[in-house]
Amino acid sequence: MEEILNAIPHRPPFLFVDRIVELSGTKIKTTKKIRPDEPVFEGHYPGQPIMPGALICESIFQTGAILLSKMMGSISGGVPVLTRINNAKFKSIVKPGNIMDIEAELVEKVSNAYFMKGKASVGGKTSVTVEFTVTLAKEAY
């Protein structure tokens, strides 16, 4: 967890990555255990809770930010900010108790834009796929 906290500025309860599983070149794999006591489940389909698709995407985006941090040695050039989401596809539900396997890959870098793609899955079944772009923004505060 310390490695993740050193890589990106996100913190609980808005940190959706628990562990780095594999890092090689322009690809990374992480995991996130979906705890039944996550605050979001109090209001997202009470009685039949499911992980919001937007938060599954966020886990992919955070995984991508960790990849960029690791590739650069740190994200000292600014804070990773999401600037574009393309082709998000929601294929299966993620429930409390599931362990999400998350992947992100750097596809291309153009100037200060990092074009990436990723996916989240549970038990080998794809839940979400998404393409996204990140830039490093100077802190505004």
C-alpha positions as CSV (number, residue, x, y, z in Angstrom):
1,M,0.0,0.0,0.0
2,E,2.9,2.4,0.8
3,E,4.1,2.0,-2.8
4,I,0.7,3.1,-4.1
5,L,0.4,6.0,-1.6
6,N,3.8,7.2,-2.8
7,A,2.8,7.0,-6.4
8,I,-0.5,8.9,-6.6
9,P,-2.2,11.6,-4.5
10,H,-5.4,9.6,-4.0
11,R,-6.3,8.6,-0.4
12,P,-9.1,6.5,1.2
13,P,-12.0,6.6,0.9
14,F,-11.3,7.6,-2.7
15,L,-8.4,5.1,-3.3
16,F,-9.6,2.2,-5.5
17,V,-6.3,0.2,-5.8
18,D,-5.0,-2.1,-3.0
19,R,-2.0,-3.8,-4.6
20,I,0.4,-3.7,-7.5
21,V,0.6,-7.2,-9.0
22,E,2.8,-6.7,-12.0
23,L,4.6,-3.8,-13.7
24,S,6.4,-4.2,-17.0
25,G,7.4,-1.4,-19.4
26,T,4.1,0.3,-20.4
27,K,1.7,-2.0,-18.6
28,I,0.6,-2.5,-15.1
29,K,-1.8,-4.9,-13.2
30,T,-3.3,-4.1,-9.8
31,T,-6.1,-5.4,-7.6
32,K,-8.9,-4.0,-5.5
33,K,-10.9,-6.0,-3.0
34,I,-14.4,-4.6,-3.0
35,R,-15.3,-4.5,0.7
36,P,-19.0,-4.8,1.8
37,D,-18.5,-1.8,4.1
38,E,-17.5,0.6,1.3
39,P,-19.5,3.9,2.0
40,V,-20.9,3.9,-1.6
41,F,-23.0,0.7,-0.9
42,E,-25.1,2.5,1.7
43,G,-26.9,4.3,-1.2
44,H,-26.0,2.4,-4.5
45,Y,-28.8,-0.2,-4.7
46,P,-29.4,-0.8,-1.0
47,G,-30.1,-4.5,-0.4
48,Q,-28.5,-5.5,-3.7
49,P,-25.3,-3.4,-3.8
50,I,-23.2,-3.2,-6.9
51,M,-20.0,-1.2,-7.5
52,P,-20.8,1.9,-9.6
53,G,-19.4,1.8,-13.1
54,A,-17.8,5.2,-12.6
55,L,-15.8,4.0,-9.6
56,I,-14.7,0.9,-11.5
57,C,-13.4,3.3,-14.2
58,E,-11.8,5.3,-11.5
59,S,-9.9,2.2,-10.4
60,I,-8.6,1.9,-13.9
61,F,-7.6,5.6,-14.0
62,Q,-5.8,5.4,-10.7
63,T,-4.0,2.3,-12.0
64,G,-2.9,4.3,-15.0
65,A,-1.7,7.1,-12.8
66,I,0.4,4.6,-10.8
67,L,1.9,3.4,-14.1
68,L,2.9,6.9,-15.1
69,S,4.4,7.6,-11.8
70,K,6.4,4.4,-11.9
71,M,7.6,5.1,-15.5
72,M,8.7,8.6,-14.6
73,G,10.2,7.8,-11.2
74,S,7.5,10.0,-9.7
75,I,4.9,12.4,-10.9
76,S,6.8,15.5,-10.1
77,G,5.7,17.4,-13.2
78,G,2.2,17.8,-11.8
79,V,-0.9,16.0,-10.7
80,P,-2.4,13.4,-13.0
81,V,-5.7,14.7,-14.3
82,L,-8.1,12.8,-16.5
83,T,-8.9,14.8,-19.6
84,R,-10.8,12.3,-21.8
85,I,-12.8,9.1,-21.6
86,N,-13.6,7.1,-24.8
87,N,-15.3,3.9,-25.5
88,A,-16.3,2.9,-22.0
89,K,-18.0,-0.4,-22.1
90,F,-19.7,-2.0,-19.0
91,K,-20.0,-5.7,-19.4
92,S,-20.6,-7.3,-16.0
93,I,-21.5,-6.3,-12.5
94,V,-18.9,-6.0,-9.6
95,K,-20.3,-6.9,-6.2
96,P,-19.1,-6.5,-2.6
97,G,-16.7,-9.3,-1.8
98,N,-15.3,-9.5,-5.3
99,I,-11.6,-8.9,-6.1
100,M,-11.2,-6.7,-9.2
101,D,-8.2,-7.4,-11.4
102,I,-7.3,-4.0,-13.0
103,E,-5.0,-3.4,-16.0
104,A,-3.8,-0.2,-17.6
105,E,-1.5,0.4,-20.5
106,L,0.2,3.4,-22.0
107,V,-0.7,3.4,-25.7
108,E,0.9,6.7,-26.8
109,K,2.4,9.9,-25.5
110,V,1.9,13.1,-27.4
111,S,3.4,16.2,-25.8
112,N,2.0,16.2,-22.2
113,A,-0.9,13.9,-23.1
114,Y,-0.8,10.2,-22.2
115,F,-3.2,8.1,-24.2
116,M,-4.1,4.9,-22.2
117,K,-6.4,2.0,-22.2
118,G,-7.5,-0.3,-19.4
119,K,-9.9,-2.9,-18.1
120,A,-11.3,-4.3,-14.9
121,S,-12.4,-7.9,-14.4
122,V,-13.5,-10.3,-11.8
123,G,-12.6,-14.0,-11.9
124,G,-11.4,-13.6,-15.5
125,K,-14.7,-12.1,-16.6
126,T,-14.3,-8.5,-18.0
127,S,-16.4,-5.9,-16.2
128,V,-15.3,-2.7,-17.8
129,T,-13.1,-1.6,-20.7
130,V,-12.2,2.0,-21.3
131,E,-9.8,4.3,-23.2
132,F,-8.7,7.5,-21.5
133,T,-6.3,10.4,-21.7
134,V,-4.3,11.9,-18.8
135,T,-2.2,15.0,-18.5
136,L,-0.1,16.3,-15.7
137,A,-1.6,19.5,-14.4
138,K,0.2,22.0,-12.2
139,E,-1.4,22.2,-8.8
140,A,-3.8,25.1,-8.7
141,Y,-3.8,25.7,-4.9
